Amino acid sequence: MGQPESRESPGAEQLELPPGQRLQRGWPVTHYGPVPKFKPDRWEFRVFGATADGEKHCWNHEEFAALPFDSVVADLHCVTKFSMTGAEWGGVLARTVLELAPPAPQATHVMVWAEYGFSSNMRLADFASDRTVFATHMGGELLTAEHGFPLRLVVPHLYAWKGPKWVRGVEYMTADRRGFWEERGYHNIGDPWREQRYSYQEEPGDGPEL
């Protein structure tokens, strides 16, 4: 994982940041494992699991790129303690995906799947936020491969690990289960304003029942 450089700008102390965070100028590259090679003819976005109609829904790259495009201006808070503020994310809102491929009434959580089998879980309500976006652009420019091209999830009100790079699909779930980092000691919910960084901070109800 890359090491971000922190350089505070004038007036940084006046910005409201989650506890323990520092303002970051620029956008560090942080991820686990290699950067995957994008193969547009083999790329597919899938929605599966507890769907309302019981079917799997798929879009190829051309089809997904043709979905309604929206912009969200939001901060990015990394669990490594840097925050990037006021970024403009462009792409497909999670709510658009929910409308096109609705979950079953009993669905409560989602698992977001990315390349190499990486996964991140969250409550359906967090995924359904009107600020959650499958981003293809940042600042009006296409994402670079290092930053998640062709698709990364941005969930502004949760720590950034909850929004994986190189997303390939969403699984609707009727019960919670931990994703990649959650299985390795990170907090199951990941609210930066409550500084929910690690699993030892979890309270009853924060994680899946054993």
C-alpha positions in Angstrom: 0.0 0.0 0.0 1.4 3.4 -1.0 2.4 5.9 1.6 0.6 9.3 1.2 2.4 12.6 1.7 0.5 15.0 3.9 0.8 18.7 3.1 -1.6 21.0 4.9 -2.8 24.0 3.0 -3.5 27.4 4.6 -6.7 27.4 6.5 -6.7 23.6 6.8 -7.5 23.8 10.5 -10.8 25.5 9.6 -12.1 22.5 7.7 -14.2 20.1 9.5 -12.7 16.6 9.2 -13.5 13.4 10.9 -11.6 12.7 14.1 -8.0 11.6 13.6 -7.9 12.7 9.9 -5.6 15.2 8.2 -6.0 17.2 5.1 -4.4 15.7 2.0 -3.3 17.8 -1.0 -3.4 15.6 -4.2 -4.6 12.0 -4.4 -2.3 9.3 -3.1 -2.4 5.8 -4.7 -3.3 3.2 -2.1 -4.4 -0.3 -2.7 -3.6 -3.9 -2.0 -2.2 -6.1 -4.7 -1.4 -5.3 -8.4 -3.3 -3.1 -10.8 -5.5 -5.3 -13.0 -5.3 -5.0 -16.8 -8.6 -3.7 -18.3 -10.0 -5.9 -21.1 -13.2 -4.2 -22.3 -14.4 -7.2 -24.4 -14.4 -9.4 -21.3 -15.5 -6.8 -18.7 -18.9 -7.3 -17.2 -20.8 -5.7 -14.3 -23.1 -8.1 -12.4 -25.9 -7.7 -9.9 -26.9 -11.0 -8.3 -27.9 -12.6 -5.0 -31.2 -11.6 -3.4 -32.6 -9.7 -6.4 -36.3 -8.9 -6.6 -36.9 -11.2 -9.6 -34.4 -13.9 -8.6 -32.3 -13.3 -11.7 -28.8 -12.1 -12.3 -28.5 -8.7 -14.1 -25.5 -8.0 -16.3 -24.1 -5.1 -18.3 -21.0 -5.1 -20.6 -18.7 -2.1 -20.6 -20.5 -0.4 -23.4 -23.9 -0.9 -21.8 -22.7 0.3 -18.4 -21.1 3.4 -19.9 -24.5 4.2 -21.4 -26.3 4.3 -18.1 -27.3 7.8 -16.7 -24.3 9.8 -15.7 -24.4 11.9 -12.5 -21.9 13.9 -10.5 -21.4 14.0 -6.7 -19.1 16.4 -4.9 -17.8 14.7 -1.8 -14.9 14.1 0.4 -12.8 10.9 0.6 -11.6 9.7 4.0 -9.0 7.0 4.1 -8.5 4.8 7.1 -4.8 5.6 6.9 -5.8 9.0 8.2 -5.7 11.3 5.1 -8.8 13.1 3.8 -9.2 14.5 0.3 -12.0 17.2 0.3 -14.4 18.6 -2.3 -13.7 16.0 -5.1 -16.1 15.8 -8.0 -17.0 12.2 -8.7 -18.8 11.3 -11.9 -20.4 8.1 -12.8 -23.5 5.9 -12.2 -25.3 6.4 -8.9 -25.9 3.3 -6.8 -29.5 4.3 -6.7 -29.6 3.9 -10.5 -28.4 0.4 -10.2 -30.9 -0.3 -7.4 -33.7 1.0 -9.7 -32.6 -1.1 -12.7 -32.0 -4.3 -10.6 -34.0 -4.0 -7.4 -33.2 -6.1 -4.4 -35.6 -8.5 -2.8 -37.6 -7.1 0.1 -35.7 -9.2 2.6 -32.2 -7.9 1.4 -30.4 -6.0 4.2 -26.8 -5.8 3.0 -24.7 -5.8 -0.1 -21.3 -7.2 -0.9 -19.4 -5.2 -3.5 -17.1 -7.4 -5.6 -14.0 -6.2 -7.4 -11.1 -7.7 -9.3 -9.1 -10.6 -7.8 -12.0 -11.5 -5.6 -11.7 -8.4 -3.4 -14.9 -7.7 -1.5 -16.4 -5.0 0.8 -19.7 -5.3 2.7 -22.1 -2.6 3.8 -25.6 -2.1 4.9 -28.1 -1.7 2.1 -29.1 1.7 3.4 -25.4 2.9 3.1 -25.2 1.6 -0.5 -28.6 3.3 -1.3 -27.4 6.7 -0.2 -28.0 9.4 -2.9 -24.2 10.2 -2.7 -23.0 6.6 -3.3 -21.6 6.5 -6.8 -19.9 4.0 -9.1 -17.3 6.5 -10.3 -15.8 6.5 -13.8 -14.4 10.1 -13.5 -12.9 12.3 -10.9 -12.6 16.1 -11.5 -14.0 15.7 -15.0 -11.3 13.3 -16.1 -11.5 9.5 -16.5 -10.0 7.6 -13.6 -6.5 6.3 -14.1 -5.9 2.6 -13.8 -4.1 3.2 -10.4 -7.2 5.0 -9.1 -9.6 2.3 -10.1 -10.4 2.6 -13.9 -12.8 1.6 -15.3 -15.0 1.6 -12.2 -14.6 2.3 -8.5 -17.3 2.7 -5.8 -17.3 5.9 -3.7 -19.3 5.9 -0.5 -18.5 9.4 1.0 -19.9 8.8 4.4 -17.8 5.7 5.1 -14.1 5.1 5.1 -12.7 4.7 1.6 -11.9 1.0 1.9 -15.7 0.5 1.7 -15.5 1.7 -1.9 -13.3 -0.7 -3.8 -11.4 0.0 -7.0 -12.0 -2.1 -10.1 -15.5 -3.0 -9.2 -17.2 -5.9 -11.1 -20.5 -6.4 -9.3 -22.8 -6.2 -6.4 -24.3 -9.1 -4.4 -27.6 -8.4 -2.5 -27.6 -10.3 0.8 -30.3 -11.2 3.3 -27.7 -11.3 6.1 -24.4 -9.5 6.7 -21.0 -11.1 6.3 -17.6 -9.5 6.3 -15.6 -8.5 3.3 -11.9 -8.7 2.6 -10.6 -6.0 5.0 -13.4 -6.6 7.5 -12.2 -10.2 7.9 -8.7 -8.8 8.5 -9.5 -6.6 11.5 -11.2 -3.5 10.0 -14.5 -2.3 11.4 -17.6 -3.8 9.9 -19.4 -0.4 9.4 -16.5 2.0 8.9 -18.1 5.4 9.8 -15.2 8.0 9.9 -17.2 10.5 12.0 -17.4 7.8 14.7 -13.8 6.8 14.0 -14.8 3.2 13.4 -11.5 1.9 12.2 -11.0 -1.5 13.7 -13.1 -4.5 14.6 -12.1 -4.3 18.3 -14.1 -1.1 18.4 -17.3 -2.8 17.3 -20.3 -2.8 19.6 -23.2 -5.3 19.7 -25.0 -5.2 16.4 -22.2 -3.6 14.4 -21.1 -6.9 12.9 -22.5 -10.2 11.6 -23.9 -12.6 14.3 -21.6 -15.5 14.9 
